[in-house]
Amino acid sequence: MFKFIFPIALLFLTACNSAVLPNPTLIGATFPSVNGTSLEGQDVEIPKDFSGAPALLLIGYAQRAQFDIDRWILGALQAELKVKLVEIPTIKGMVPEMIQSYIDNGMRSGIPKEDWGSVITVYEDAGKIISLLGNERPQRAYVVLIDSDSKIVWTSNRGYSATQILELKNQYLSLP
């Protein structure tokens, strides 16, 4: 039975993902208001709930982006960035919304409980994030530094590198 359901679910998932090219005017744009739920079960409004301080948003569209996200987290910690680190699995489509509790439970099983509050899944509003950032590299993390007013001041989706963490740190240090 499962071998018949899985291909159908995969077809629905891929049918819901159309290519969106990156927005070249991201710097200075306000991050869109989206609603999500932390793995602790708390409703979160992004970026409103982070206003007043810089935040580093680590956005992933596919499970394979997790490796990249983990490297960005380690790099940000090593660079001693005093930002709110937020991991945002962004999953668009009708089928994922129908099975979001199954997906979230799967994430909970692989993430230490003390980190559940910083992982915020976005389903219903995923299209807003994708429209802003694009989705041309879904296997990579989309890294977005927002300032205390929720303005985008730095972004990347090229994969983690030492050069980029230094760029990010310099941008962070230039924030008022």
Backbone hydrogen bonds in HBPLUS format (Angstrom, degrees):
<---DONOR---> <-ACCEPTOR-->    atom                        ^
c    i                          cat <-CA-CA->   ^        H-A-AA   ^      H-
h    n   atom  resd res      DA  || num        DHA   H-A  angle D-A-AA Bond
n    s   type  num  typ     dist DA aas  dist angle  dist       angle   num
A0004-PHE N   A0001-MET O   3.02 MM   3  5.44 151.6  2.10 109.5 118.4     1
A0005-ILE N   A0001-MET O   3.14 MM   4  6.50 150.6  2.23 148.5 157.4     2
A0006-PHE N   A0002-PHE O   2.93 MM   4  5.95 173.8  1.94 161.9 162.5     3
A0009-ALA N   A0005-ILE O   2.87 MM   4  6.11 163.2  1.90 160.5 165.7     4
A0010-LEU N   A0006-PHE O   2.85 MM   4  6.04 160.2  1.89 155.1 161.1     5
A0011-LEU N   A0007-PRO O   2.94 MM   4  6.10 149.3  2.03 139.7 147.6     6
A0012-PHE N   A0008-ILE O   3.05 MM   4  6.39 157.5  2.10 149.7 154.8     7
A0013-LEU N   A0009-ALA O   2.89 MM   4  6.15 159.5  1.93 151.9 157.9     8
A0014-THR N   A0010-LEU O   2.97 MM   4  6.15 164.5  1.99 151.9 155.1     9
A0015-ALA N   A0011-LEU O   2.94 MM   4  5.99 146.8  2.05 143.7 153.4    10
A0016-CYS N   A0012-PHE O   3.22 MM   4  6.34 135.2  2.43 141.3 150.3    11
A0017-ASN N   A0014-THR O   3.29 MM   3  5.35 159.6  2.34 102.5 108.5    12
A0135-ASN N   A0020-VAL O   2.86 MM 115  5.46 152.7  1.93 155.6 150.4    13
A0029-ALA N   A0026-LEU O   2.89 MM   3  5.29 160.6  1.93 130.4 135.7    14
A0028-GLY N   A0152-ILE O   2.76 MM 124  5.25 172.8  1.76 153.7 156.0    15
A0152-ILE N   A0029-ALA O   2.77 MM 123  5.56 164.5  1.79 164.8 168.9    16
A0031-PHE N   A0150-SER O   2.96 MM 119  5.90 166.5  1.98 177.2 176.6    17
A0034-VAL N   A0046-ILE O   2.78 MM  12  5.26 161.3  1.82 157.1 163.6    18
A0046-ILE N   A0034-VAL O   2.79 MM  12  5.26 156.2  1.85 165.8 168.2    19
A0036-GLY N   A0044-VAL O   2.89 MM   8  5.26 160.1  1.93 157.3 162.1    20
A0044-VAL N   A0036-GLY O   2.87 MM   8  5.26 167.1  1.88 145.0 144.1    21
A0037-THR N   A0121-THR O   3.04 MM  84  5.47 151.0  2.13 144.1 151.4    22
A0121-THR N   A0037-THR O   2.98 MM  84  5.47 150.8  2.06 147.2 138.2    23
A0038-SER N   A0042-GLN O   2.82 MM   4  5.23 160.1  1.86 154.6 155.3    24
A0041-GLY N   A0038-SER O   2.79 MM   3  5.22 160.1  1.83 113.7 120.6    25
A0039-LEU N   A0116-TRP O   3.21 MM  77  4.75 133.9  2.44 151.2 139.5    26
A0039-LEU N   A0119-VAL O   2.97 MM  80  5.96 134.4  2.18 160.9 172.0    27
A0049-ASP N   A0045-GLU O   2.82 MM   4  5.62 171.9  1.83 171.9 171.2    28
A0050-PHE N   A0047-PRO O   2.79 MM   3  5.38 162.2  1.83 125.3 131.4    29
A0051-SER N   A0048-LYS O   3.17 MM   3  5.28 168.9  2.18 110.6 113.9    30
A0052-GLY N   A0148-SER O   2.88 MM  96  4.35 177.6  1.88 131.8 131.6    31
A0084-LYS N   A0054-PRO O   3.27 MM  30  6.62 167.0  2.28 137.4 139.1    32
A0055-ALA N   A0146-ILE O   3.04 MM  91  5.44 153.6  2.11 141.7 148.7    33
A0146-ILE N   A0055-ALA O   2.93 MM  91  5.44 169.2  1.94 163.4 166.6    34
A0056-LEU N   A0084-LYS O   2.81 MM  28  6.03 162.8  1.83 152.7 157.4    35
A0086-VAL N   A0056-LEU O   2.97 MM  30  6.18 168.2  1.99 165.6 162.9    36
A0057-LEU N   A0144-VAL O   2.76 MM  87  5.05 168.1  1.78 158.9 156.0    37
A0144-VAL N   A0057-LEU O   2.92 MM  87  5.05 160.7  1.96 147.7 153.6    38
A0058-LEU N   A0086-VAL O   2.78 MM  28  6.02 170.8  1.79 167.8 168.7    39
A0088-ILE N   A0058-LEU O   2.79 MM  30  5.87 168.8  1.80 142.1 144.3    40
A0059-ILE N   A0142-TYR O   2.84 MM  83  4.90 172.1  1.85 150.8 148.3    41
A0142-TYR N   A0059-ILE O   2.80 MM  83  4.90 166.5  1.81 148.1 152.8    42
A0060-GLY N   A0088-ILE O   3.16 MM  28  6.26 157.5  2.21 127.2 132.0    43
A0090-THR N   A0060-GLY O   2.78 MM  30  5.87 171.7  1.79 161.9 163.9    44
A0065-ALA N   A0062-ALA O   2.94 MM   3  5.55 159.4  1.98 118.0 124.6    45
A0066-GLN N   A0063-GLN O   3.03 MM   3  5.70 166.5  2.05 120.3 124.7    46
A0069-ILE N   A0065-ALA O   2.92 MM   4  6.22 160.6  1.96 156.0 162.4    47
A0070-ASP N   A0066-GLN O   2.85 MM   4  6.05 162.6  1.88 155.1 158.9    48
A0071-ARG N   A0067-PHE O   3.17 MM   4  6.47 153.0  2.24 143.9 150.4    49
A0072-TRP N   A0068-ASP O   3.01 MM   4  6.35 156.3  2.07 151.1 157.8    50
A0073-ILE N   A0069-ILE O   2.93 MM   4  6.22 157.1  1.98 154.6 160.8    51
A0074-LEU N   A0070-ASP O   3.07 MM   4  6.33 166.0  2.09 149.2 152.3    52
A0075-GLY N   A0071-ARG O   2.87 MM   4  6.05 161.7  1.90 149.9 155.6    53
A0076-ALA N   A0072-TRP O   2.85 MM   4  6.00 159.7  1.89 150.7 155.8    54
A0077-LEU N   A0073-ILE O   2.98 MM   4  6.19 157.1  2.03 150.4 156.7    55
A0078-GLN N   A0074-LEU O   2.88 MM   4  6.09 161.2  1.91 152.4 157.7    56
A0079-ALA N   A0075-GLY O   2.88 MM   4  6.02 147.3  1.99 144.6 153.7    57
A0081-LEU N   A0076-ALA O   3.18 MM   5  5.67 174.9  2.19 163.3 164.0    58
A0080-GLU N   A0077-LEU O   3.04 MM   3  4.97 151.6  2.12  99.4 107.9    59
A0087-GLU N   A0118-SER O   2.84 MM  31  6.10 163.4  1.87 170.7 173.2    60
A0120-ILE N   A0087-GLU O   2.85 MM  33  6.26 161.4  1.89 170.6 173.5    61
A0122-VAL N   A0089-PRO O   2.92 MM  33  6.26 164.7  1.94 166.7 169.3    62
A0091-ILE N   A0122-VAL O   2.95 MM  31  6.32 160.5  1.99 166.9 173.1    63
A0097-GLU N   A0093-GLY O   3.35 MM   4  6.50 157.8  2.41 140.2 146.3    64
A0098-MET N   A0094-MET O   3.12 MM   4  6.40 145.7  2.25 144.7 153.8    65
A0098-MET N   A0095-VAL O   3.01 MM   3  5.13 122.1  2.36  99.9 114.8    66
A0099-ILE N   A0095-VAL O   3.18 MM   4  6.51 137.1  2.37 147.6 159.4    67
A0099-ILE N   A0096-PRO O   3.11 MM   3  5.15 131.6  2.36  96.8 109.8    68
A0102-TYR N   A0099-ILE O   3.03 MM   3  5.35 122.5  2.37 106.1 120.3    69
A0103-ILE N   A0099-ILE O   3.05 MM   4  6.41 157.9  2.10 153.4 160.2    70
A0104-ASP N   A0100-GLN O   2.79 MM   4  5.94 171.4  1.80 156.4 158.7    71
A0105-ASN N   A0101-SER O   2.94 MM   4  5.97 156.1  2.00 140.1 146.9    72
A0106-GLY N   A0102-TYR O   3.07 MM   4  6.26 148.3  2.17 140.6 149.1    73
A0107-MET N   A0103-ILE O   3.02 MM   4  6.42 150.2  2.11 148.1 156.5    74
A0108-ARG N   A0104-ASP O   2.86 MM   4  6.16 160.3  1.90 152.2 157.9    75
A0109-SER N   A0105-ASN O   3.06 MM   4  6.27 148.4  2.17 143.0 150.4    76
A0110-GLY N   A0107-MET O   2.98 MM   3  5.34 145.4  2.10 108.1 118.4    77
A0111-ILE N   A0108-ARG O   3.36 MM   3  5.22 160.1  2.40 100.7 106.4    78
A0115-ASP N   A0112-PRO O   2.88 MM   3  5.62 161.8  1.92 124.8 131.0    79
A0116-TRP N   A0113-LYS O   3.15 MM   3  5.30 164.3  2.18 109.8 114.7    80
A0118-SER N   A0115-ASP O   3.11 MM   3  5.67 148.8  2.21 115.9 124.0    81
A0119-VAL N   A0116-TRP O   3.26 MM   3  5.37 166.1  2.28 108.5 111.7    82
A0126-ALA N   A0123-TYR O   3.09 MM   3  5.22 165.3  2.11 114.0 116.6    83
A0128-LYS N   A0125-ASP O   3.03 MM   3  5.62 140.0  2.20 115.6 125.2    84
A0129-ILE N   A0126-ALA O   3.10 MM   3  5.40 119.8  2.48 104.3 118.0    85
A0130-ILE N   A0126-ALA O   3.00 MM   4  6.29 169.5  2.01 159.6 162.7    86
A0131-SER N   A0127-GLY O   2.83 MM   4  5.87 156.0  1.89 143.4 150.1    87
A0132-LEU N   A0128-LYS O   3.20 MM   4  6.35 147.0  2.31 136.3 144.1    88
A0133-LEU N   A0129-ILE O   2.89 MM   4  6.09 175.6  1.89 165.6 165.0    89
A0134-GLY N   A0130-ILE O   2.70 MM   4  4.95 148.8  1.80 136.8 145.2    90
A0140-ARG N   A0137-ARG O   3.09 MM   3  5.68 166.0  2.11 121.6 126.1    91
A0143-VAL N   A0156-SER O   2.80 MM  13  5.22 167.0  1.82 164.4 166.5    92
A0156-SER N   A0143-VAL O   2.94 MM  13  5.22 142.4  2.09 142.6 150.6    93
A0145-LEU N   A0154-TRP O   2.85 MM   9  5.12 170.3  1.86 148.8 152.0    94
A0153-VAL N   A0145-LEU O   2.87 MM   8  5.76 173.5  1.87 164.2 166.2    95
A0147-ASP N   A0151-LYS O   2.89 MM   4  5.47 152.7  1.96 147.7 154.4    96
A0150-SER N   A0147-ASP O   3.01 MM   3  5.26 160.6  2.05 119.7 119.6    97
A0165-ILE N   A0161-SER O   3.08 MM   4  6.45 153.5  2.16 150.0 157.2    98
A0166-LEU N   A0162-ALA O   3.13 MM   4  6.37 150.9  2.22 145.1 152.5    99
A0167-GLU N   A0163-THR O   3.00 MM   4  6.34 151.5  2.08 145.0 153.3   100
A0168-LEU N   A0164-GLN O   2.82 MM   4  6.04 163.1  1.85 152.0 156.4   101
A0169-LYS N   A0165-ILE O   2.87 MM   4  6.03 156.6  1.93 141.4 148.0   102
A0170-ASN N   A0166-LEU O   2.94 MM   4  6.15 161.7  1.97 148.4 153.0   103
A0171-GLN N   A0167-GLU O   2.94 MM   4  6.21 156.5  2.00 149.2 155.9   104
A0172-TYR N   A0168-LEU O   2.83 MM   4  6.06 157.9  1.88 151.5 158.1   105
A0173-LEU N   A0169-LYS O   2.84 MM   4  6.08 160.8  1.87 153.9 158.7   106
A0174-SER N   A0170-ASN O   3.14 MM   4  6.31 129.3  2.41 135.8 148.0   107
A0174-SER N   A0171-GLN O   3.18 MM   3  5.18 136.0  2.38  94.6 106.8   108
A0175-LEU N   A0172-TYR O   3.07 MM   3  5.44 163.3  2.10 111.9 117.0   109
